[in-house]
């Protein structure tokens, strides 16, 4: 394990995590999408992608997109492992709520040694999911994948378990928490309102389920493992 002294710069690590995040979501990985995700100018994103390609971390085919090389994939997952374990520790051991942890992990992931990260993993029992349901890569870079569908894609009558929240927007996470909608809950699609209206769902055990009308933004942020 590295003590952190041989790591890439924090800006490179941020880009690698952003590229992987877009890939995870199935979104196009381009200079424009990276600029939007990282809140930088398209020219800054383009310059960094060129640097990453020179270092063998990405392959960039103009007008077609950006892909991680095997070395880049390993680096991205190492950064994600630190980030998601930190989030898990903050919630489990320090009393943070799931809407508070993302910015803290953004800072800590660049300065925390791998030795400390592995101590955290051991303390938590080597979790495979963070508080938002995001998979935590193992120390060897492998990832446990689940077969899921976005809530927005499900037809009326579909029943499953909420296993992931894709959005890190604190307001969205607080909205869900205030309505007691969280990871592990049973969810049933009751109906889909026409003309872009909300998805009506029941959340919780059948005997005590609460009914909610969830808008498109939330329906596209929740991943469900069907039963």
N, C-alpha and C positions, 0 to 999 in steps of 0.2 A: 504494500500500500504506500502511496505517496503521502508526504506530510503537507502537501500543498505547494511547496516551493517550486515544483517543476510544472505546475499547471499553466494552461493558456491564460491569456488576459481575461478579465471579467467581461469585456465587450465581446470577445470571441465566444465565450461561454454563453452569453446572453443570446447571441445570434444562433448558436447551435441549438439551444433550447427552443427558440422561436421557430426555427426551421422544422424541428421535430414535431412541435406542437401543431403546426399547419398540416404536416404530413399525417399526424394522428387523426386529425379531424377530417381528412380527405379533401382539404382545400388546396387550390393551386399554390405552389411555392414559387413566388416571383419577387423581383425587387420591389414591386409595388405593394404586394401583400405583406412582405417583411417590413417595409417602411411603416405601413399602417399598424402592424402589430407592436412594433418597437417604438412607435411615435418619433421617427426620424425622417429626414428628407429622403426622397427616392435616390438622389445622388449619393448620399451617405451610405444607403443600403447597397447600392451598386458597387461602390468602392470597397466595402467590406466583403461582399460576395467575391469580388476579384481576389482579394487577399486570402479568403478561405480556400478558393480554388488553387491558388499558388502553394498553399500549405498542404494540399491534398485532402482537405476535409469535405469539399463539395465538388460536384460536377455541374457546370453551368452551361446549358445549351441555349444560346440566345433565342428569344421568342418562344421557347418551349418550357423552360422552368429550371428549377434547382433541385438537385438530389444529393443526399448525403452519401459519401463513400463509406466503405466498411470502417475506416478509422474515424470518420466523422460521426457515424452512428454510435460507435462505442463511446466517443467523447460526449455526445448529446445525452446518452442514457446515464453516464456517470454524473453529469450535472443534474439531471432529473432525479436520480437517486438521492443526491444530497438535498435537493429542494423539497422533495416530497417527504423524506424522513424528518426534515426539520419541521415542516408543517405538522406532521403527525405528533412529534414530540411537544410542540407548543400547545396543541389541543389536549393531548393526553396527560401531560405532566405539569403544564404551567397555566392551565385554565383559560387559554385563548379560545375564542369562538372561530368557526370556520371562515367567517368573513374578515377576520383580522390577520390571518397568518401569511397571506401571499406576499405582501410587501416586506414583511420581516424575513421570510425565506429568501426573497430576492437579494437582500443584503448579506445574509449569513452564508448563503451557499458558496460565495466566493472566498470566504476567509476561514471557514471551518476545515480543519484537517480531516483527512480520510480516516485516521485513527479514531477521532471523536465521532465521526459519522457512524462508524461500525459499532462503537460503544452504544450509541443511541439506538441503532438497529437491534442490538442484543437486548437492551433495556426494554424495548417495546415488543420483544418476541418476534423480531424479523417480520414485520407486517408486509403484506403484498399490495395493500391499497392505502391511500392517504385519506384524510377526512372528507375529500370531495369525491372519493371513489376512483381517483386516478391510479393506474397501476404503478407500483414502485419497482423499478428495475432491480434485479438481484445484483450482488457484487460482481458476478461474471457477465453482467450486461443482458442477461435473458429477461424476458417480460412475460408474465402470465396474462394472456388475453382472454376476454370473455366474449361470447356471442351476444351482441346487444342490438337494439334498434332505438332510434330516437323516438321519443314520445310523439313528436309531430308526424311521424310516419305510420302510427298504429291506427287500425280501424276500430270502430266501436265494438265492444265485447272483448277486446284484448286485455289480458291480465298478466301482470309480471311484477318484478321487483325493481325499484329504483336503485341502480348500482353506480351511477356516475353523474356528476354535475359538471358540464363542460365550461361554464362561464365563471370567471373569477371576480366579476363585478361585485363589490361588497353589498351594494343595494339589492341586487338580485338574490344574493345569498341570505341577506337579512329578511327579504320578503318571504323566502321559502321557510326560514326558521320561525318567523312570526306565525306562520300557518302550520307549523309542526310537520313540514314536508322535508324528509331527510333520507339519507342513504339507508337502504335496507327495508324501506317501507313497501308494503304491497300497494299496487296501483292498478286501477281498472278504468279503462276508457268507456265512458257512458255514451257520449255523443260528440260529434264535431259540428260546431255551428257553421252555417254556410257563409259564403262571401268573405272568407278570411277571418271569420269569428273565432272565439276561443275553443279550446278542447275542454270538455267537461269530464272530470275524472272523480273517482272515489279513491281516497287514500287512507290506508289503515286496514285493520282486520275487518272482514265482512260484517261482523256483528256491531262494529263501532266505527265505521268508515265515515270520514268527513268529505263532503262534496266541494269541489273547487272548479272554477272556470279559469283556465290558464291560457294566457295569450301566446302568440307565436314565439316570441323571444324565449319564454320559459320552456315551451314545448320543444324547442330546438336545442335547449341546453340540458335536457334530462335524457340519460340513456337508461333503457329498461331491458332487463333480462326476462324474456317471456317464460311463462310457466306452461 
